């Protein structure tokens, strides 16, 4: 539990640092002379360079543990932010964002694998993952508004320098606090005969994981990339404060539903489908009904995200097994990286022809149509009794 608490602290600081950049990256790029299409490529490049990092992280974390990669990701990202504070041209920002994307690609698989390896009990693993979601959301509640406030007082250079040093200090803390060797699931769980293993985890033991599962994080991340691209751009260079407040409302909505623990009693398939539909309706409202206050729509969008992400996390824990958690979370991160790249790029190229929010609506509706059915043919259950340990 002590390791989990330290890890939650590092995750909070890291997520605070990252989300604080969202409302200021687009205005900063515009101040360097970048146009909407270039900004879309810049935001997408950050996610594109996640791919080689995710591919490496999946194997290296399973082989060497999480500690060194957590420290590397935090420290390297902090140093890159210090350089970003002195960017003079849009191409400088593009290259630095690409480097930052590669460095931070190691953070999520390493942290998720470490949390999952702290226990072999599915219920306890689910609690750790829920804690991860709550910490992420708490950080994202205050960081967008805080980032906009800091840049209003200290300017872009001072803000990036402050955030960079925060990440470096967090990396140093992780070096002294995270255990060198992560407890392995195989150590906690005794070896079981094959038929017992299949009974415990029928999805991962009986058949390869369907690639359709990874379409879920792809389309969700793609829609989020559209939102993070379009929202600051629609507010304009003078709307950093309002953008930060709107993103904070998004996170408050997620925090609300994350706190409703009784939702975990519902089958993950039902939660995923309902959340995707809710997010799609919110994006359609942003595109078609401008009279509805954006704050209300974003709060409801965040509430849907708060239902979706714990359900997806539980799904991918059930798909993983002892010794391959890192690979499972790595593939999930790759799918999200591809989506986060495709979303802003598509929005930047098509913004003059169609609302980017409508693009996100279409993507989420496709995600609902492509949801993998349960093994019994029902969406509510991905495998027999897989949600039997839900709190």
N, C-alpha and C positions, 0 to 999 in steps of 0.2 A: 504493500500500500504506500510505503514511503516513496518508492520509485515512481509510482503513479502520480503522487502529489507533485514531486519535482518535475515530472514530465508535463503535467498540466500547467505548471507555472511557466515553463519554457514555451509551451505551445501558445499560451495566452500572450506572452510578450512577442513571439514571432508573428502570430496572427494580427495582433494590434499593429505591429510595424507594417505588415503587408497591406492590410485593409486601409490604413491611413493614407496610402498612396493613391487609392482609386479615384478620389475626387480631384486630385491635382495633376495626374499624369497627362490627361488630355489638354488642360489649359497650359501646362508646361510645354508640351509638344507644339501647341499652337503658337506660343510665344517664341519658339525657335524657328517658326516658319513652316510647320508641317500642315498639310491639308487633311481632310477627312479620310481619303483613301490611304494615305501614308500612316495615319494614326491607326487605322484598322490593321494594317500590316505590322505596325510596331507592337500592338497588343497581341496579335496573333503569333508573332515571332517568339514572344515570351513563352507561349504554350508549345510552339513547335519544337523548341530546343529542350522541352521537358522530355521528349521521346527518347533520345539516347540516354539521358539520365535515368529515366524510369526503367529502361531495358537493363542498364547496369545495376541499378539498385535492387531489382528483383532477385538477381543471383547473388550479389555481394552481401546483401543484408542477411539472407538465409545462411550464407557461408561464414560470415565474420561477425555477425551481431549488428546492433543498431547504433552503438555509441559513437563510433568514429564518423559515421555518416551524418548523424545529427549535428555533431560539432562542426564538421566540414561545411555542411549546408548553411548553417547560421553564420559562421565566420566569413565564408566566401561571399555570401549575399550582402553582409555588412560592408565589406571592402568595396564591392561593386557599387553600392549606394554612395559611398564616399566619392568615388569617381564620377558617379552620375550627377553629383552636386555641381560639377564643373563642366558639364556638357555644353557645347556651344552651337552644335549643328544637329538637325534631326537625325542624321546618320549616326552621330555619336550615341544618341539616346537609343536608336534601334539596336546597335551592337551591344550596348550595355544591358539592355533588357533581354537580349538573347543570352548573354552570359549569365545573367541572374536566373533566367528560366532553367538553364542546365544545372546550376548549383542547387537551386531549391527543389529540383526534381527528386533529390534523395531524401528530403525531409519527411514528406507524407508517408511513403512506404516504410521508412525506418521507424517513425513514431507509431504508426498503426500496428506494425509487426511487434514492436516492443510491448505495446498495450495488450495485444492478443496473447503474447507469450507469458504474461504475468499469471495466467491461470489456464487450466485445461477444462474448466467447467463452463459450458456454453452460457449459462445465466450470468456468471461473473464476467465473462468476456463481453456480453451485451451491456452490462453496467459500465464497464470501462469505455466502451465505444459511445455510449450515451453521454458519459462525462466528457469525452472528446468533443462531441457535438455541442454540448452546452458551453464549454470553454471557448470553442471557435465562435459561437454566437455571441457570447458576452464580449469578446474582444471586438467583434465586428459591429456591436451596438455603438460603442463609444469612439472607435478609431476613425471612421470617415469624417465625423464632425470635428474630432480633435485634429486630424490632418489638415482640414480646411482652415481651422483656427490658427494652427501653427504657421501655415504658409502666409496667412494674412499678417502675422506679426513678424516672422523671421524671413520671409521670402522663400523661393524655391531652393536656393543653395543651402540656406540654414536648415530648412526642413529635411532635405535628403541627408545632410550631414548628421543631424540629430538621430534620424531613424537608422542610419548606418552604424553609428556608435552603439545604439541600443541593441542591434543584432549581434555585434561583435561581443559586447558584454554578456549577452545571453549565451553565446557560443562558449565563452570561457566558463560560465557557470555550469553549462552542461558537461564540459570536460571533467569537472571535479565532482559532479553529482550523479551522473548516469553511470550505472555499473558497467564494467568493461565487457562482461559476458552476459548477454541476455538469457534469461531462463528459457529453455526450449520446451515446446509443448510435449515433445517426445519424452522429456525427463519427468514431467508431471504425470503423464498418462501412461499406465502400463501397457505393454504390447498386448494386443487383442488378436484372436483368430480372425481370419478374413471375414467369416460370416457375421461376427460381432461388429467388426469395423463397418461393414455394409449397413448393419442395422443402425449404428450410431450416425452415419453420414452417407445416406444412400445416394445423394447426388454426386459427390466426389468419388465414391468408391465404385459405383456401378458403371458410370459412363463418363466420357469427357464432358467438360462444361460447355454448354452450347454458347456459341459466339453471340447469340441473340441477347444474352444477359448483359453483355458489355455495350449493347446499343443504348441501354438505359442511361449510364453515366455520360455517354457521348452526346446524346440529344439534350440532356439536362444541362451539361456544361456548355454546349453550343448556345442554348437560350440565355444562359447567364452571361456568356461573352457578349452577346448582342446587347443585353441590358447595360453592362459596364461600359460598352462602347457608346451607346446612344444616349444614355441618361446625362452624362456630363456634357456631351456635345449639344443636346437640346437645351440645356440650361445656359450655355454660352460661357465665355471666359470670365464673366462677372458673376457667375452663379455658383462659385465653389462652395460657399456656405450652404446654399439651398441643396446642392447635390449631396453634401455630407449629411445633412439632416435627413434627406430622403433615404439614403442608404442606411442610416441608423434606424429609421422606421422599418425598413426591410428586415433588419436584424431583430428588432423588437418583436415583430410578428413571428419570426422563427423561434425566438426565446419563449414566447407564449405557448406554442404547441409542443415544444420540447419539454416543457414543464408538466404537460398533461400525460403523466406516466400510464394512465389507464388505457391510452391508445395502443400501448404495446401488447394488449391482450388481443387486438385484432390481427388477423392474418396479414403478413407483410404484403402479399399480392394485392389485397384490398386497399391497404394504405398507399401503396405505390400508384395504383390506378387512380384513386381519388385525388391524390396530391398532384399528379400530372394533369388531370382534368382541371383542377383548381388553378394551377399555374397557367395553363393555356387560356382559360377565361380571363385571367388578369392581364395577360399580354394582349389579348384581343381588345380588352377595355382600354388599354393604353393607346392602341392603334386607332380605334374607332370612336371612342367616347371621350373626347377631350374635356367635356364638361365635368366629368368625375374628377375630384381632386386626386392628383398623383400620389399624395401621401397615403390616402386610404387604399388605393390599389396596391401600392408597394407593401403596405402592412399586410394585406391579405395574401400577396405573393410570398412574403416571408413566412406567413403562417403555413402555407402549403409546403414550402421548403422544409420547415421544421418537422412536418409529418414524413416527407419523402426521404431525407437523408439517413435518419436512424433505421428506417425499413431497408434501404439499400445496403447499409453497413451490415445489418444482420444477415441479409441475403448472401453477401460475399464472404462473411465469416463461415456460413454454413457450406459454401462452395469450396473453401480452403480446407486444408488438413495439416497434420503435423509435418513440419519441415518444408511446407510450401506456402505459408502465409505471405511471405515476402513476394513471391511470384504472383499470387492472387491479387494483392493490393497493388502490385506494380502494373498488372494488366488493367486494373480499374483506373489507375492514375494515367496510363497511356490513353485509354478511351476518353478520359476527361480532358487530357492535354490536346488531343485531336479536336475535340469539340470546342475547347476554348480558343483554338487557333482558327477553326473554320467559321465560328460565329462572328467575330469582329471583322474578319476579312470579307465575308459575304455581305455583312451590313455596310461596310465601307464602299463596296463596289455597287450595291443595289440601292443605296440610300436615296438617290435621285429619282428612282422609279417606284419604289414601294417602301412603306414604313418598316424599319427594322423590327419593330415590335410584332408586326404581322408575320415576318419571317420566323420569329421565335414561336408564335402561336402555331404555325404550320408544323414546325419541327416537333413540338410537344404532342400535337395530335397524331403525328406519325409514330412517335414513341409509344403512345397508348395502343395504336393498332398493332405494333410489333411486339407487344409484351409477350414473353414466353408463357404458354399455358402451363398449368400444373401437371404433374405426372399422372394425376387422375383425370386430366382434361379440364380442371377447374382453375381459374385464375387465382382463387383465394389460397391455394396451397401449392407451393413449389415442390414439396416432397412430403411424404407421409409424416405427420406429427413433427415437422421440423420446427414448429413454433411452440412445442410443448413446454419449453423452459421459459416462456415469456413471463415477465413479472406480473 
